[in-house]
Every structure is written in C-alpha cells, then in structure tokens.
Amino acid sequence: PRTDHARGLSALTTVRASQAAGRQRAGRAGREAPGAVYRCWDQAEDGRLARFPAPEIKVADLAAFALQA
C-alpha cells in the first residue's frame, strides 16, 4: 500500500515502473535460458519514467509502526 499524504489515506495504487526497474527486468530475461524482453512503452515514454523508484520510506504508511513505538 502507498500513502496519499494529501488525503491522509493508504491505498493500493498502480504506479509506473522506473527506468531502473525496467533495466533490472530486462537483465532477468535470458538469464537461465534464451529470452527476450518486450517493453510496453516506447523510448520517448522511457525517457519520461522516473530514473529510480521512490524510496519506500517516502511512500509507506508508517502509522502502525509509530503507534507501536
């Protein structure tokens, strides 16, 4: 779950993969057997993706953790 800090709610949301996640996924293709990677976006879209995913500390709901402390 990700937290929408503007609304103060935690929810399951769909987010775009980062460029780093795409490179990692491509590296897995063909690791143990011949394979290929097929991306569902073009190079222009790839350039608009975030370079790296947001740190978990910025998107996680830490309320339960804070209440236990």
N, C-alpha and C positions, 0 to 999 in steps of 0.2 A: 504494500500500500504506500501511496505517496500522500503527503500532506499538502493541501492547498492552504498556504499561510494567509492568503487574503480572506478566505472564508472560514478558516479555522477547522476545516474538515479533513478527514483522512478517507481516501477512496482508492479503488483500483482504477488506474488510468492507463491509456495507451500512449506510449511515448515513442518517438523516432529513435532508431539506433544511432549511435555515434559513429564517426569515421573509424575510431579505434575498434569498436565492436565489429564493424564490417571487415576490417583487416584481419582481426582475430578469427572470425568465422571463415574467411577465405583461406586462412592458413590451415584450418582444420580439414578443408576439402582436399582429399588426396593424401592425407597423412598415412593412412594404413592401407589404402587401395586406390587405384586410379579414380580421380574425381574432378569435378569442376564446380565453380561457384557461379550462380546466376543471381545477379542483383535485380531487385525490383525497382530500381531508380537509375537515372542517367547520371552522367558526370556533372552536369550543372546542379542537380539535386544533391549529389555527393558533396559538392563544394559548400552547400548551404547547411549541411549537417554539422552538429557540434563536433569539435575535434575529439573530445573525450566525454564520457558520461559525467553527469553531476555527481559530486561526492555524496555518498549515502547519508552522511550527517546532515546535509542540506535538505534532503527530501524525505527522510524517515520521520515517523511520528514518535517522538521521544517522551510523550506524556506519561505512558505507563512506566517507563524507566525512571523518570523523575519522581513519580509518586511512590515508587518502591524504596527510594533512597532515604 
